[in-house]
Every structure is written in C-alpha cells, then in structure tokens.
Amino acid sequence: MSTSEDLHYDVLVIGAGGAGLRAAIEASAGGVRVGLICKSLLGKAHTVMAEGGVAAALANVDDRDSWKVHFADTMRGGQYVNNWRMAELHAKEAPDRVRELEAWGAVFDRTPDGRILQRNFGGHRYPRLAHVGDRTGLELIRTLQDHGVHRGIDVHMEFTIVSLLTSGGRAAGVVGYERDRGRFKVFSAAAVVLATGGTGRAYKITSNSWEGTGDGHALAYQAGAELVDMEFIQFHPTGMIWPPSVQGILVTEGVRGEGGILLNKEGRRFMFDDIPDAYKNQTATDEEEGWRYTQGDKNAKRPPELLTRDHVARCIMREVKAGRGSPHGGVFLDIAWIKKKLSHAEEHIKRKLPSMYHQFKELGDIDITKEPMEVGPTTHYIMGGIRVDADSQMSSIPGLFAAGECAAGINGANRLGGNSLSDLLVFGKRAGEYAARFARENRGVAVDAAQVRQATDAALKPFDHGQAGENPYAIQSALQEMMQSLVGIVRTDDEMQQALTELGSLKARAANAGIQGHREYNPGWHTSIDLRNLLTVSEAITRSAIERKESRGGHFREDYPDKNPEYATFNIVTRKGAGGEMEIRRVAIPPLPPELKQVIEEQKS
Ligand SMILES: Cc1cc2nc3c(=O)[nH]c(=O)nc-3n(C[C@H](O)[C@H](O)[C@H](O)COP(=O)(O)OP(=O)(O)OC[C@H]3O[C@@H](n4cnc5c(N)ncnc54)[C@H](O)[C@@H]3O)c2cc1C
C-alpha cells in the first residue's frame, strides 16, 4: 500500500472556490465533521478571479426586478434546455444568499441610500449584479473563508485528488497526494461534495486559471456518475488578445455594463446589425437609448453589447472573418468614449473598473480611459457538468454531490454573467446541507484497498516510463491546440470526427507519458494527472457536440446553423459504459409546470 495516512470525515468537500467553501460551511452547520481539500492555497481558487458581480434579484436599483424576471432571463439565456427547477431555486434563493454574505462581512458597493448596488450585465433585464468594483470574487472568497475558519473545518491545501472511491455503489471517499511532498493519503467519508470548477484548460485560449482541468467532471465520470450537456461551452466575447502572452485573460462584461461599446476597424458599432428575435423588444433602438440604459434610465432598453455572450462572441467572429477586425484578430472595446458624456469619465472608469484599468496598463501598456482595448472570444465557462438532482445536488451515485461550475443544469445552453457566483452560493449551500443529512443517515463506509492500490498505481505510472516516455506538457499543448481548432466556437461534423480520431491518438500518447525525478515538487507529474482529466472531458465535449445537430447557445454548428425545436426537448447525457467506452444518450427534459410556463410567458413582452 503506497498510502501513508488515512483520514475520516463525515462530509468531504473537494474544492475551495465559492461552491466548496459555501458547501463546507453549510455541512459543518449540519453538525458533522467536515474536511475541505484544494489543489492550490486556500484563497487562491479560481473564484477569486471573478470580476463583474453576483446576480440576485434584490431589486435595489430597479424595483421592477423579481425572482420571476431573473428566472425568465436565465431560461431565455439558456435557450430553454436548462434544468428549470434549478433555475427556479436559483432565482428565488440568490437574494437571501447575497444578503447572508453581506451579514457575514462582504462589503459591496453601495447605492446612495446605503443598499447593495447592482449593475447591468448581458441578458439580465434589470441591473442585477451585486458587486465590489470589478473584484467581486475576491470579496466573496474572503468573506466565506473568514466565516468558514471559525467553524472548525479541516483544510488540506495543495492536495490533488486523483480518484473517487465507492463502496456498494455509493461514495466512500477519495485518494490524493500532497503536491509538495508527493505523499498519498486516503480519505474515507460518508458523503463527498465535488466543487472542482471548470474545464477551460482543455482549450488553448482561455480565461480560466491553471486549476480548470475538469478534475471533478472526470473523477465523477470515472466513478460511474453521469455528465450532462457537455457540448455547451461558453466562449466569452471579450478576452485580451494582445500581447500574445496575455491572450485569453478576461475583460469583464462590466466594461460594457458601464457603457463600453464594440467597434470594428472601420469604427462601426456593429452590434446593432444583428439583434435576435427573442431580444428585439428588449434591445435599444439607437445608441442614445443604449447609453441611457447604462446610466440607469428605467425607460430605456439595453444596448446590443449587453445581449447574451454566445451572440456577442459570434458577432465578433463575423466581423473578424469579414476582414473588419482589429490588427491582432479581434475587435475594439471602447469605454474611453464616455468622456463625451461624463465630465469625470476618467476618474469614473478607474473607480468602477479598477482591475481592468491596471490589467491593460500593466499587461498591454494601454490606458483604457483614453484608448480602446483590443478584444476577442476566450474559453470561459462550461455549462455542462455533473448531472445532479436539482434540490439536493446529489449525483447519480448515492453520497456523491456536486456544486458550482462542475455541476450542471441551471444554465442550459448559455450562462448569463453573474449567474455563476449566485449558483455557487445557492447550490453550494444546498449541497452542503444535503451531504450532511446524507452523512448523518448513512454513516460507516468501508474503503476498498484494491481501489486505492489501483488509483495510486495509475497515478505513478508516468514515473515507470521515465525519460523514455513522452513529455506530458507536449501532449497537453497538442490537446489544447486541437480542441481550439476542431471543437471551438464554430463546429462541424467533419472537424469533430477528426477531433475524435486525434483524441484517440492523444490518449495513446498520454498512456505513455513519462516523467523524471521524484514525487516532491514535480510539476511534470501534476501535468500528467491533469492530462488524464482533460482528455476525458474533451472526449465528452466532442461526443456531445457531435450528437447535438443544431445550433443553440454556446454550441454553434456551421453544418446545422439553426435551432431545431426537437433538440429543445432533451439533454445529452454522457456516462461510462460497461466496457469502459463513453456512452451518449438523450434524456427527455421534464415538462415545465404551468406556473413556471406562465412566468416565462408574462416576461416575454
Ligand atoms: C476571469 C473570470 C471572471 C469571472 N467573473 C465572474 C463574475 O463576475 N460573475 C460570475 O458569476 N462568474 C464569473 N466567472 C465565473 C466564475 O468565477 C466561476 O464559474 C466560479 O468561480 C467557479 O467556482 P467554483 O467554486 O465552482 O470552482 P473554483 O473557484 O474554480 O474552485 C475549484 C476548486 O477546486 C479545487 N480542485 C480542482 N481540482 C481538484 C482536485 N483534483 N483535487 C483537489 N482540489 C481540486 C481547486 O483547487 C479549487 O479550490 C468568472 C470567471 C473568470 C475566469
């Protein structure tokens, strides 16, 4: 046995982003013993990077807002393949989760009368994003951490989980290793919550941190849980594109929420050229109306820059393809123009968008208060993920829960900005609560030594190949290039079939990956482990994308450019077959209850 230490918890949470921290807090409030494990240092999870805000219908800035409008916006944005029960719970519970965060010490920006300020964001009918300048994720993490440390949660940092353990068909614990010393540990647990974030690192151009390697998705899949809607990837319209070393870094939608406009190289505001029918009656008819909306005029409609991300990203690609792009293959995002409207524009931009100001000044030598930014789409978020029960967040494996970006359902085909941070709070809490309940009712799990042995042997295999094996970095980089070009923003059957063939050969290369040195501080080893997960999620993305022969939300097929109503009736579910092969099937979406149908109809006007 290569393990050196065995530990037991009632509830074990994997991941210390917003979802994991919120789940751990709630589980510990449920009176059970909680362990929290993360790959990086506490406080460094990807959530810390979130910028624009957390969506919740507090109605502080516009009293016409309500859970109903938020629900309808989320369903419309997700193009009606969302798990409607999750969208309903999310819209109803997000305001309480944000107020609770404030009570725990989060210092949000304020309205003049001292309430939480809310800003405009794409696809949200009214100003809905509670925010802290453009550093909302940092405040969210700081607050949850401060609150969590007093609850007696055991934290295991810089620790990577490599396998989930099951016993009699239910979750039983995990195996992982210390990233610094390389020592394995086994954790047994009555319930496990996965909160491992996204998969952006499967692509070459991404806004995601190094942690976004789809570990939770892959761990759940390998243990027998189902994934759903993996074809829906969000390519955020505005990432930095120049200089090359910073390509993909996010430029928050908050820039457009504050009045930023998109221009092609001819200086044309091209977003007015193509407004989808579903949004025509909610979109400004001219530039002046769009500006008034960003300044809080309740009678104005949103500018087309604040349409959903999938649409804005495709409009940018259209301009670039037509030869009307910026010098480095994107378009221009201009916030400096607001000086024509506001006398204190420079100071206003620096106050509302401090991180963006510094990001461009330091990384691109651009002063955004004076000149436009060059931007283009970047892989940002995965709407697909572990299939869970809407109320409890339990996966198809009893005792295995998932929350946050690694779980799926609420967003359908496209996520609205700001709906992730609220998702983390709402469903992190629910996952923690139900995991604690499960643990109280189902104590005592036995860890299977053979499963542990298999997991540690597989993790150590690249050491056996040593210098004779292939460098895992080279394989990872080839995978990222391949996914970017063959399963990216615009997809075709031919290219995705080619991607499947290439995935086959990349898998064979990964099986022969070799690393040198020993287990201590060995980044090559970490990469070889990430690679296994990235290959699994890439295959799930590709197979699901081949199956969805239509265009919807984040999934655009050049060979099927239109929406097909038949495809609005099911989700695409991925699972490991009995022979180890990946199986794809269609699962009918349960019909909307009449009262929710009515909410959607009411909000269509
Ligand atoms: C630049 C940027 C800005 C964004 N801005 C916003 C915004 O303003 N509003 C909004 O709603 N959304 C925003 N998003 C999206 C949002 O930040 C993420 O979807 C969200 O933070 C994900 O949170 P999470 O808790 O699910 O996971 P993460 O915050 O990604 O945390 C994952 C955790 O899992 C751990 N982990 C992963 N794998 C393992 C493993 N194998 N073993 C152990 N631990 C593991 C990691 O160490 C980490 O602690 C933004 C995203 C980006 C990239």
The ligand as an SDF file (V2000), in Angstrom:
LIG
                    3D

 53 58  0  0  0  0  0  0  0  0999 V2000
  -11.7230   35.9220  -15.0620 C   0  0  0  0  0  0  0  0  0  0  0  0
  -13.0710   35.4110  -14.6800 C   0  0  0  0  0  0  0  0  0  0  0  0
  -14.0340   36.2830  -14.2100 C   0  0  0  0  0  0  0  0  0  0  0  0
  -15.2860   35.8060  -13.8410 C   0  0  0  0  0  0  0  0  0  0  0  0
  -16.2090   36.6870  -13.3700 N   0  0  0  0  0  0  0  0  0  0  0  0
  -17.4170   36.2330  -12.9650 C   0  0  0  0  0  0  0  0  0  0  0  0
  -18.3790   37.1250  -12.4240 C   0  0  0  0  0  0  0  0  0  0  0  0
  -18.1470   38.3180  -12.2910 O   0  0  0  0  0  0  0  0  0  0  0  0
  -19.5670   36.6230  -12.0290 N   0  0  0  0  0  0  0  0  0  0  0  0
  -19.8760   35.3030  -12.1320 C   0  0  0  0  0  0  0  0  0  0  0  0
  -20.9680   34.9150  -11.7470 O   0  0  0  0  0  0  0  0  0  0  0  0
  -18.9600   34.4320  -12.6400 N   0  0  0  0  0  0  0  0  0  0  0  0
  -17.7530   34.8560  -13.0460 C   0  0  0  0  0  0  0  0  0  0  0  0
  -16.8360   33.9750  -13.5580 N   0  0  0  0  0  0  0  0  0  0  0  0
  -17.1140   32.5350  -13.4570 C   0  0  0  0  0  0  0  0  0  0  0  0
  -16.8920   32.0750  -12.0280 C   0  0  0  0  0  0  0  0  0  0  0  0
  -15.8060   32.7640  -11.4700 O   0  0  0  0  0  0  0  0  0  0  0  0
  -16.6230   30.5710  -11.9210 C   0  0  0  0  0  0  0  0  0  0  0  0
  -17.5820   29.8700  -12.6430 O   0  0  0  0  0  0  0  0  0  0  0  0
  -16.6930   30.1470  -10.4700 C   0  0  0  0  0  0  0  0  0  0  0  0
  -15.8390   30.9330   -9.6780 O   0  0  0  0  0  0  0  0  0  0  0  0
  -16.3610   28.6820  -10.2570 C   0  0  0  0  0  0  0  0  0  0  0  0
  -16.3890   28.4500   -8.8710 O   0  0  0  0  0  0  0  0  0  0  0  0
  -16.3270   27.0010   -8.2510 P   0  0  0  0  0  0  0  0  0  0  0  0
  -16.4720   27.1490   -6.7760 O   0  0  0  0  0  0  0  0  0  0  0  0
  -17.2630   26.1010   -8.9550 O   0  0  0  0  0  0  0  0  0  0  0  0
  -14.8550   26.4940   -8.5920 O   0  0  0  0  0  0  0  0  0  0  0  0
  -13.4190   27.2170   -8.4970 P   0  0  0  0  0  0  0  0  0  0  0  0
  -13.4690   28.5590   -7.9170 O   0  0  0  0  0  0  0  0  0  0  0  0
  -12.8190   27.0160   -9.8340 O   0  0  0  0  0  0  0  0  0  0  0  0
  -12.6670   26.3190   -7.4450 O   0  0  0  0  0  0  0  0  0  0  0  0
  -12.3170   24.9870   -7.7390 C   0  0  0  0  0  0  0  0  0  0  0  0
  -11.6300   24.4240   -6.5290 C   0  0  0  0  0  0  0  0  0  0  0  0
  -11.4330   23.0280   -6.7310 O   0  0  0  0  0  0  0  0  0  0  0  0
  -10.0970   22.6790   -6.4250 C   0  0  0  0  0  0  0  0  0  0  0  0
   -9.7590   21.4890   -7.2050 N   0  0  0  0  0  0  0  0  0  0  0  0
   -9.8980   21.2920   -8.5290 C   0  0  0  0  0  0  0  0  0  0  0  0
   -9.4940   20.0550   -8.8540 N   0  0  0  0  0  0  0  0  0  0  0  0
   -9.0810   19.4660   -7.7080 C   0  0  0  0  0  0  0  0  0  0  0  0
   -8.5190   18.1900   -7.3970 C   0  0  0  0  0  0  0  0  0  0  0  0
   -8.3090   17.2550   -8.3240 N   0  0  0  0  0  0  0  0  0  0  0  0
   -8.1760   17.9470   -6.1090 N   0  0  0  0  0  0  0  0  0  0  0  0
   -8.3650   18.8790   -5.1490 C   0  0  0  0  0  0  0  0  0  0  0  0
   -8.8930   20.0880   -5.3820 N   0  0  0  0  0  0  0  0  0  0  0  0
   -9.2440   20.3740   -6.6580 C   0  0  0  0  0  0  0  0  0  0  0  0
   -9.3070   23.9040   -6.7910 C   0  0  0  0  0  0  0  0  0  0  0  0
   -8.0720   23.9150   -6.1520 O   0  0  0  0  0  0  0  0  0  0  0  0
  -10.2460   24.9980   -6.2700 C   0  0  0  0  0  0  0  0  0  0  0  0
  -10.0570   25.1630   -4.8930 O   0  0  0  0  0  0  0  0  0  0  0  0
  -15.5810   34.4360  -13.9560 C   0  0  0  0  0  0  0  0  0  0  0  0
  -14.6190   33.5710  -14.4450 C   0  0  0  0  0  0  0  0  0  0  0  0
  -13.3780   34.0560  -14.8260 C   0  0  0  0  0  0  0  0  0  0  0  0
  -12.3840   33.1240  -15.4030 C   0  0  0  0  0  0  0  0  0  0  0  0
  1  2  1  0
  2  3  1  0
  2 52  2  0
  3  4  2  0
  4  5  1  0
  4 50  1  0
  5  6  2  0
  6  7  1  0
  6 13  1  0
  7  8  2  0
  7  9  1  0
  9 10  1  0
 10 11  2  0
 10 12  1  0
 12 13  2  0
 13 14  1  0
 14 15  1  0
 14 50  1  0
 15 16  1  0
 16 17  1  0
 16 18  1  0
 18 19  1  0
 18 20  1  0
 20 21  1  0
 20 22  1  0
 22 23  1  0
 23 24  1  0
 24 25  2  0
 24 26  1  0
 24 27  1  0
 27 28  1  0
 28 29  2  0
 28 30  1  0
 28 31  1  0
 31 32  1  0
 32 33  1  0
 33 34  1  0
 33 48  1  0
 34 35  1  0
 35 36  1  0
 35 46  1  0
 36 37  1  0
 36 45  1  0
 37 38  2  0
 38 39  1  0
 39 40  1  0
 39 45  2  0
 40 41  1  0
 40 42  2  0
 42 43  1  0
 43 44  2  0
 44 45  1  0
 46 47  1  0
 46 48  1  0
 48 49  1  0
 50 51  2  0
 51 52  1  0
 52 53  1  0
M  END
$$$$
